Amino acid sequence: MSGVPPSAKPNSTARELAILNAIAEELNSAADVRKALERTLAQVTDLLGLSAGWVWLLDPETQRFYHAASHNLPPYLQEPVRMTGSWCTCIDEFRDGALTPKNIDVIECSRLQPAVKKKATDLTQGLRYHATIPLYAQEKPIGIMNVTGPAWRKLSGDELRLLSTIGYYVGVTVERARLAAEGARLARAEERARIAREIHDTLAQGLTAIALQVEGALQQLDRDPVKARDRMERALAVSRTSLDEARRSVLGLRGSPLGGKTLGEALGSLARSFTSETGVRVTVSAQNAGVLPAAIEAELFRIAQEALANVRKHAKAKSVKITLKVGRRSATLSIVDGLAAGWRRAGRRRKATVSSVCRSERS
């Protein structure tokens, strides 16, 4: 504390609290995780006098890193091929356990190194080093947040502690969103189990009633054919009713080709894998995406897979937008790839709408 004015520490604490409060508001108010991360990066870089930042998240399904959000990337890193989930120094150190919430490190960016060696400052904007903040939710690894500036300076102990706390906030926010999605998935699984029990009970009761009617008909077949016929007709009516009820229940139980996920969730998984492999940012918007008939979900998912395969082969897109809209009588899936020239001028759109099948299967 020598040489530090008595008022400096309280002012520093008040500033840290103000920053943390602003970050918490951004994380809690954003509509989705990607927007929350982008706003947080903008806040952090602005408040610490830095210029750029990006976030890697670890896909819990594949354990692969993907580029989840960024702010003001230099031109060199705006090329998707340089932002795949492949090896880099910070990802390597994170996987090795060298990066922990209490061990924030300043690293020379291995992704920028080729441009730095060529002194291509127009592509790097003078960036070379970044502070790497590991993201955890308690002991669970979530991802990495990198922040950087052209005139790199040594971060103070207070700033490093502040970044550690911000990293904790971000990690908890991402994990909370994932747990909410997992809770919804488990609720659907429980509903499917309930329907399965209902089918079992319906069929068991129906078969018992049919057996009793047939047994009675056989006993009366010789001495009272009229009553026997009446019993057989009742058995037939019960069998038809039971069959109709079973069909209605099975429509809600049919196995989904998407592994028990909704179409929106499956598209999200597809987007994360594509971003990890190609570096092309894929955003998914699922509006009112309720449960669709399995055949419709499978077809729309196949269309999305085909569209992304075309982007990989033929387009030079830097990003892709997937939009799913589900109405009362139709479902629309739109896939647009955006080039550097902009969405409207250079984007190519693929759109698929299904309606008649939805009506027939839902009626």
N, C-alpha and C positions, 0 to 999 in steps of 0.2 A: 504493500500500500504506500510505500515511500514515494514521494513526488506526485502522488495522485490526489487531486483536490477532494475534500470530504464529500462534496456534492456529486462527484463523478460516478461513484458506484450506484447511488439511488437512481440517477438519470439513466445509467446503462440498464439497470433492472427494469425501469419503466419502459424503456425502448424495446427491450426483449419481450416484455409482456404484451406491448402493443403489436409487435410483429406476430407473436404467436396467436393473439386474438384474431388478427386479420387473416392469418393462414387457416385457423379453425373455421372461420366464417366461410371462406372460399370452399373448403372441403365439405362443409355441411350443406351449403346452398346449391352446389352444382347439381345438374340433372343426372349426370352419369360420371363414372370414374374418370374417363378420358378428359372431360371438361374440367373436373376437379383438379386433375394433375396439371393440365395446361395453365390454369389460373394460379395454382400454387407456384409453378416454375416462374411465371411472370412476376409474382409477388416477391419471391426469394431473390431473383436476380436484380430486381429494382431496389429492394431494401438494402441489399448488400453491395450495391454498386457494381454488379456483374452484368454480363451481356447476353448469355445464352445458357440453355440447360436442356437436358433430356432425361427421360425415365425409361429404364428397362424393367419389365415385369417378368416374373417366372411363371409360366403357364403351369397350373397345378396338375393338369392332365398329362402333359407331355414332358414336363420339367425342362422345357426349352425357353430361352429368353426371347422376348419380342419387344420391339420399339413401341411403347405404349403412348408416349406423349413427348412433345418437344416445344421449345420456345426459342425463336430466333436462331435456328441452326445456321452455321456458316455454309456457303454454297457447296463446299466439298462434301459435307455430310448430308446435303439435301438429296444426293443421288441415292436411290433406294439400295443399290448394291452394296453401299458402304454402311448400311444400317441394318444388316441382317443379324440374326441371333447367333452368328458364328463367334469364334474366339476373339477376344480382345483382352487387354490387361486387366481391366476392372472386373469383367465377368470371370476371368480366370481366378483372380484373387478372392472374389466372392465365393466361388465354388470350393476353393481350397480352405475357406474359413479364415483367411487372413484379414478380411473386412468384417468388423463387428460394429454394433451400434456405438460402442465406446472407442472405436478405433477408426475415425474418419481420416482418410488419407488423401494427399494431393498427388496425382498421378499424371505422367506424361501420356497424352491420349495416343494410343497405338493406331487408332483409326485415322488420325490426322498426320501421323508421322511421314507417310510418303509425300504429302503436299508440303509439309514443313521442310523436308530435306531439299525439295526443289525450290524452296523459298517462294512458293505460290501464295503470297499474302492476299491476293485477290480472292483466292478460294478459301483460305483459312481465316481471313479477317484478323490475322494476328493471334489466333488462338493456338495454344499448344498444350497447356496443362488444365486439369479440372479437379475440383474437389469431388470426391466420390463418397456418397452417403449411402450406406447399406440400409435397406428397408426391411424391418422385421415387425411381426405382430407377436409379442412375447418372444418365444424361441423359434417361431416359424419364419423361415426366409421368404420374403415377398418380392424383392427386387433391388434396384439400384437407382439412385438419383445423382446425376452429374450436373454441376454448375461451374461456369467458367467465365473469364473475362480476358480481354487482350493484354492489358497491362497487369499481369498476374502479380499479386502481392501475397505475402504470407498472412494467412488468416489468424486472428487472435484466438486465444483460448476461449473467450466468451463467444466468439462467432462460431467456433467449432462445436461448442456445447449447444448453441442455438440450432445449428444445422442438425445435430443429433436428435434434438427434441422434435424438430420439424419432420425429420425422417420417421420418428416414432408415430407422429400424427398421421403421416401419409400411409405408413404400413398398416395401421389400425383401420384406416378408412377403406383401403383396398380389401382387407380381409373381411371387414363388416359387410361390404357389398357382396363378396363371394359367399359368405355364410347365408345371407338373405336369399341368394339364388339357390343355394343348396337346400335351404329350408323349404322353398317352393317345390323343388324337385322331389324331396321326401314326401311332401304333402300329396303330390300327384301319385307317387308310388303307393301311398297308403290308400288313396282313393281307388287305384287299380286293384289292390288286394281286397278292398270292400266289395267291389263289383264281382271279383272272382268268387268270393264267398256267397254273394247273392245268386250268381249263376248256379253254383253247386246246390244251394238250398232250393232254388226254383226247379231245377231238373230232378232233384231227389223227390220233392213233393209230387211233381207231375208224374214221374215214373211210378211212384207208389199208387197214385190214384188210378193210373192206367192199368196197372197189374191187378188191382182189386176189381175193376170193371170187367176185365177180360176173364178173370177167374170166375166171377159170378156168371158171366155169359156162357162159359163152358159148362157150368153145372146145370143151366137151364136150356141148353141147346136142344135137347131131345124132347123134354116134356113141355116146354113153353117157348117156342121159337120167337114169338113176338117180343117177350121180355128179353130174350137173349140178344135180339137185334137192337133193342133199345139200349142195352148195356154197351154193346159194341159201338153204337153211334156216340154214346157219351164218352167212351174211351177215345174215340177218334177226335172229338171236340177238345178233350183235355190235352191230347198230344199236339194238336194245332196251336192251342193257346200257349202251352209250354214252349213250343218251338219259336213262336213269335217273341215271347219274353226273352228267351235265350239269345235270339238274334239281336234284339235291341241292346242287351247288355254287352254282347260281344263287340258291337260297333264301338263301344266306349273302352273296350279292353284290348283291342287288337294291338299286337306288338308293333312298336314304332321302329322303323329302320334307322332312327336317329339315336338309338341307345338309351331310350327313356327320357331324352331331353325334348323340350319344345323346339319348334323350328327356329325361334329366335335364339335360343341357347346354342343350338347346333350351328347356326350361322356364325355366332360369336366365336365358337371353337375353331371353325373353319377359317375365320378371319385372322385369329391369333397365329395359327399355324402358317398361313400364307405370309403374314408379315414377318414371322421369324425366319422363314426360308428365303424370302425375296427382298425384304426391307421395304416393300411397298405398304404404306399405311392403309389399312382397311377399316372403315368405320361402319358399324351396323346400327340401324335404327329400326326397331320393331314396334310399330304403333298398333295398340289394341290387339296384340298378337295372341289371341286365345288359342285353344286347341283345335286344330284342323283335322279332317279325316286323314288317316295314315297315308293313303295313296296320294293325296294332294301334297302333304308335307314332303313325301319322298320325291315327287316330281319337281317341286320348287327347289329342294335342296340340290337335286341333280343339276338343275339349271344354273344354280349359283356356282357349283363346282366347275361346270363347263365354262362359264363366263370367266372365272378366275384363271382357269387353264389357258384361255385365249389371251388374257392379259399377260400372263407369264410368257407366252410364246411370241405374241405379235405386237403388243403395245409397249410404249415407253412411258407408262404412267408412273407418276410419283405417289398417287393415292387412288383409292377406290371407295365409292359410297354404295352400300347395300341398304335398301329401304324395303321393309316388309309392312304392308298395310292389310289388315284383316277387317272386312266389313261383315254385315249380317248375311250377305248373299254372295260375297266375292272375296278373293284374296289377290293382292298384287305384289309382285316382287320386282324391284327395279335395281339394276346394277349399272353404275356409271363409273368409268375410269377417267380421271382428270389428268391432263397433261400440264406442262408448265405454262402453256398459253391460257389456261383457264378452263373452268368446267363447261361453260356454255359454248365457247368457240371450238375447243379441241376435244371436249368429252365425247365419248361414244356410249350410247345407252342401249341396254338390253332390258326389255320389259316383258313380263309374263303375267297374265291375268287369268284366273280360273273362277268361274261362277256357276255354270250349270251343274258341274259335278258336286260343288258344295251344296247347292240346293237339294239335289237328289239324295245325298247322303245324310243331310241334316234333317230332312223332312220326316 
